Amino acid sequence: MNNNKNRIAIVGAGIAGIALAILATKQGYQVSLYERDSKVSSMGAGVTLWPNAIFVLQQMGLDKEVKRIGGIPSYMRQFDQYGIQQGELDIEEVNTLSGFPSVTILRRDLMNILARALNDLGVEIHFNCSMTAEDIGKLKQEFHLVVGADGRMNSVVRQTLYPEKVQPCYQGFINIIGISQLEEDVIDNAIHDFRGLGERFGIVPIKAGLCFWAGGWSTHIDKERPLSAWYDEMHQRFMNWPDPVQNVLKFYEKSSLNRIFVHDLDPLPYWHQDNVLIIGDAAHPPLPTSGQGACQALEDVWHLALNLEKKDELDNVLTDFYQQRIVKTSAAQTAGRQLAQRIFTDSSEPQSSVAGISAKQLSEFWMQGLELK
Ligand SMILES: Cc1cc2nc3c(=O)[nH]c(=O)nc-3n(C[C@H](O)[C@H](O)[C@H](O)COP(=O)(O)OP(=O)(O)OC[C@H]3O[C@@H](n4cnc5c(N)ncnc54)[C@H](O)[C@@H]3O)c2cc1C
């Protein structure tokens, strides 16, 4: 271990990496942030930031900007593939119970807000730095703490903690995601969740007709198949689905389309060794059906920053962090898997999950552990 108590290295300038860089810099740490890409990534169409994420963004002083740019949905409505409503969640009620709003936002907008805040603190991101296991070994010697915020699929930092190779697990379905600009008022201020047997199409409004969406269905992985074939299949599968689906498929930005074979990971028994730690998707990637990946990444950052403030022995800080976070992140992973299984694997009639969870239950789960000390 080294003596430089004030230096933190972060690998990966995604949501978790940049957010941690902001909070740690504000605490007086000297932060070095390394990103393999040449710019801040806007991969992924959009995210819904539930009240737990907005709580953290408020602590970072970024909630107002996020609300200004994003949308505030009032309801989440679930329909069958014929457009018949099956259930409804009153998001405003969840917000009131939680004390924070829920915000929908394009990923590129969220990343810009985070990157600007970091830049305002005078911290530069080291781009084009694809870190290797050897690099992590060097960082370990130079820094007080090395944090892997390097994402779900190929986290190098996770590989250094688990040399026996922990592999993300394919969960049997694909998502095609995109962004569409619709004519105003075509879709009201509700998240729309259409479900068929083994198929799902979700549409998330932001504002003024701007929305992001994901079409999913169960399938085997085939990375050789051209993207255009997947996109054609999507059009065919959903061609007779209700009007909002037809609308987003008519008006999407071509460059926003992406195909994702959806993976997650079983909960891990530890997230750190010596002074190397993993957070966010590198540590506990949930399925998108949990709606909580980015939210949990932000919660990690808030808890870790609070623990670092205690100036305790680093091993105690990181052990406490794991113990504070493992139950909630595992619950989000489990919830994501259960919902995915109901939609994409079970051959029974599609079920209503929205109707099965009360606003109170959701708000209690999301706000758990987020008390101001
Ligand atoms: C279709 C879909 C929809 C989703 N919807 C939601 C939602 O509505 N709400 C929600 O909360 N979450 C959602 N999520 C999950 C959310 O996107 C992730 O949980 C979140 O991005 C995790 O943030 P992160 O910072 O941990 O990882 P990432 O955002 O993946 O960032 C990792 C960063 O590390 C960099 N990196 C990787 N390897 C290296 C290396 N070797 N060296 C340097 N840099 C490296 C990458 O380039 C990247 O910039 C969704 C995910 C998907 C796939």
Ligand as a Chemical Component Dictionary entry (heavy atoms), coordinates in Angstrom:
data_LIG
# 
_chem_comp.id                   LIG 
_chem_comp.type                 NON-POLYMER 
_chem_comp.pdbx_formal_charge   0 
_chem_comp.three_letter_code    LIG 
# 
loop_
_chem_comp_atom.comp_id 
_chem_comp_atom.atom_id 
_chem_comp_atom.alt_atom_id 
_chem_comp_atom.type_symbol 
_chem_comp_atom.charge 
_chem_comp_atom.model_Cartn_x 
_chem_comp_atom.model_Cartn_y 
_chem_comp_atom.model_Cartn_z 
_chem_comp_atom.pdbx_ordinal 
LIG C1  C1  C 0 -31.345 -0.797 -22.553 1  
LIG C2  C2  C 0 -30.940 -0.285 -21.210 2  
LIG C3  C3  C 0 -31.813 0.568  -20.524 3  
LIG C4  C4  C 0 -31.479 1.044  -19.246 4  
LIG N1  N1  N 0 -32.363 1.858  -18.592 5  
LIG C5  C5  C 0 -32.068 2.297  -17.333 6  
LIG C6  C6  C 0 -32.991 3.133  -16.597 7  
LIG O1  O1  O 0 -34.065 3.502  -17.078 8  
LIG N2  N2  N 0 -32.654 3.532  -15.333 9  
LIG C7  C7  C 0 -31.467 3.167  -14.771 10 
LIG O2  O2  O 0 -31.199 3.552  -13.616 11 
LIG N3  N3  N 0 -30.560 2.375  -15.444 12 
LIG C8  C8  C 0 -30.837 1.938  -16.699 13 
LIG N4  N4  N 0 -29.950 1.139  -17.374 14 
LIG C9  C9  C 0 -28.690 0.745  -16.713 15 
LIG C10 C10 C 0 -27.628 1.826  -16.763 16 
LIG O3  O3  O 0 -27.418 2.224  -18.082 17 
LIG C11 C11 C 0 -26.300 1.300  -16.188 18 
LIG O4  O4  O 0 -26.569 0.619  -14.996 19 
LIG C12 C12 C 0 -25.332 2.449  -15.909 20 
LIG O5  O5  O 0 -24.922 3.032  -17.130 21 
LIG C13 C13 C 0 -24.107 1.956  -15.138 22 
LIG O6  O6  O 0 -23.182 3.010  -15.018 23 
LIG P1  P1  P 0 -21.629 2.717  -14.833 24 
LIG O7  O7  O 0 -20.990 4.044  -14.731 25 
LIG O8  O8  O 0 -21.436 1.736  -13.742 26 
LIG O9  O9  O 0 -21.172 1.971  -16.168 27 
LIG P2  P2  P 0 -21.153 2.513  -17.661 28 
LIG O10 O10 O 0 -22.181 3.544  -17.857 29 
LIG O11 O11 O 0 -21.195 1.300  -18.523 30 
LIG O12 O12 O 0 -19.722 3.223  -17.814 31 
LIG C14 C14 C 0 -18.530 2.483  -17.873 32 
LIG C15 C15 C 0 -17.453 3.356  -18.513 33 
LIG O13 O13 O 0 -16.185 2.707  -18.387 34 
LIG C16 C16 C 0 -15.477 2.807  -19.605 35 
LIG N5  N5  N 0 -14.510 1.703  -19.637 36 
LIG C17 C17 C 0 -14.759 0.385  -19.766 37 
LIG N6  N6  N 0 -13.621 -0.330 -19.741 38 
LIG C18 C18 C 0 -12.624 0.568  -19.587 39 
LIG C19 C19 C 0 -11.198 0.438  -19.490 40 
LIG N7  N7  N 0 -10.572 -0.756 -19.549 41 
LIG N8  N8  N 0 -10.442 1.559  -19.342 42 
LIG C20 C20 C 0 -11.059 2.778  -19.275 43 
LIG N9  N9  N 0 -12.391 2.953  -19.375 44 
LIG C21 C21 C 0 -13.171 1.862  -19.516 45 
LIG C22 C22 C 0 -16.580 2.732  -20.653 46 
LIG O14 O14 O 0 -16.145 3.234  -21.908 47 
LIG C23 C23 C 0 -17.671 3.572  -20.008 48 
LIG O15 O15 O 0 -17.528 4.939  -20.319 49 
LIG C24 C24 C 0 -30.249 0.655  -18.648 50 
LIG C25 C25 C 0 -29.360 -0.188 -19.348 51 
LIG C26 C26 C 0 -29.712 -0.660 -20.604 52 
LIG C27 C27 C 0 -28.752 -1.586 -21.315 53 
# 
loop_
_chem_comp_bond.comp_id 
_chem_comp_bond.atom_id_1 
_chem_comp_bond.atom_id_2 
_chem_comp_bond.value_order 
_chem_comp_bond.pdbx_ordinal 
LIG C1  C2  SING 1  
LIG C2  C3  SING 2  
LIG C2  C26 DOUB 3  
LIG C3  C4  DOUB 4  
LIG C4  N1  SING 5  
LIG C4  C24 SING 6  
LIG N1  C5  DOUB 7  
LIG C5  C6  SING 8  
LIG C5  C8  SING 9  
LIG C6  O1  DOUB 10 
LIG C6  N2  SING 11 
LIG N2  C7  SING 12 
LIG C7  O2  DOUB 13 
LIG C7  N3  SING 14 
LIG N3  C8  DOUB 15 
LIG C8  N4  SING 16 
LIG N4  C9  SING 17 
LIG N4  C24 SING 18 
LIG C9  C10 SING 19 
LIG C10 O3  SING 20 
LIG C10 C11 SING 21 
LIG C11 O4  SING 22 
LIG C11 C12 SING 23 
LIG C12 O5  SING 24 
LIG C12 C13 SING 25 
LIG C13 O6  SING 26 
LIG O6  P1  SING 27 
LIG P1  O7  DOUB 28 
LIG P1  O8  SING 29 
LIG P1  O9  SING 30 
LIG O9  P2  SING 31 
LIG P2  O10 DOUB 32 
LIG P2  O11 SING 33 
LIG P2  O12 SING 34 
LIG O12 C14 SING 35 
LIG C14 C15 SING 36 
LIG C15 O13 SING 37 
LIG C15 C23 SING 38 
LIG O13 C16 SING 39 
LIG C16 N5  SING 40 
LIG C16 C22 SING 41 
LIG N5  C17 SING 42 
LIG N5  C21 SING 43 
LIG C17 N6  DOUB 44 
LIG N6  C18 SING 45 
LIG C18 C19 SING 46 
LIG C18 C21 DOUB 47 
LIG C19 N7  SING 48 
LIG C19 N8  DOUB 49 
LIG N8  C20 SING 50 
LIG C20 N9  DOUB 51 
LIG N9  C21 SING 52 
LIG C22 O14 SING 53 
LIG C22 C23 SING 54 
LIG C23 O15 SING 55 
LIG C24 C25 DOUB 56 
LIG C25 C26 SING 57 
LIG C26 C27 SING 58 
# 
